[in-house]
Every structure is written in structure tokens, then in C-alpha cells.
Amino acid sequence: MHITHKVLVDQVSANLFKKSGKLESQRSWLAMRNYLEQLDTEQLKLILKEDS
């Protein structure tokens, strides 16, 4: 099954949110999302794997 880059970014973001237990400021949330968007698919998969 092929997972799109956007779906991976969404999954990593959701995992980080679950870990922190709180929603950061909109500015920091957007900065994190922007950073994740710049990572390639393999980097995002590695982050997800490390979180599990």
C-alpha cells in the first residue's frame, strides 16, 4: 500500500500531538508542519517507526 507524503505528515503530526498531550500555539504547530513537509517520505516513515 502506497502512503502519500501528506498522509505521512498528518500521521507524524498526530503522533506528536498525542505524545505532548496538548496543542501548541498555532505558530509553533505551523512551524512543525512546515518542517515535516520538507522531510522526504523515508524520513517520515522512520519517525513513525521510532514512535511505535
N, C-alpha and C positions, 0 to 999 in steps of 0.2 A: 504494500500500500504506500502510495506516494503522499507525503505530507507537504503542504505548501509552506513557504517561508513565513507567510503571515500567520498561519496556524501555529507554527513553532514559536513565533514571537508571542502570540497570545498565551500559549501554554506556559512558557517560561515566566511571563508576567504574572499569570495566575498563581504559579508555584511560589514566586517571590512574595506575592501578596499574602498567600496562606501562611508562609513562614513568618512574616513580620507581624501578622495579625492586625494590622492597621493600614489605613490608606494614607500614604504620604501626601504632601502638598501636591497640587496639580502640577506645579512647575517641576518638582523632582520626579514625579511619575512620568511626565512627558520626556524629561531628560533620559530616564531609564529606558523608556520605549524607543527613543531615538537611538540610543546606544545599541539596544538589542536588534534594531532594524539593520544596523551596519554589520552585524555579525553574519557569517555565512551559515548555511544550513547545517553543516557538520559541527560547527561550534555550538549552535543552539541545541542540537541533539546531544552533544556532550554535556552541556549544562543540565538538560533534563535527566540524563542518565545519572549524573552525580547527585541530583536531588532525590532520586528514588531510593 
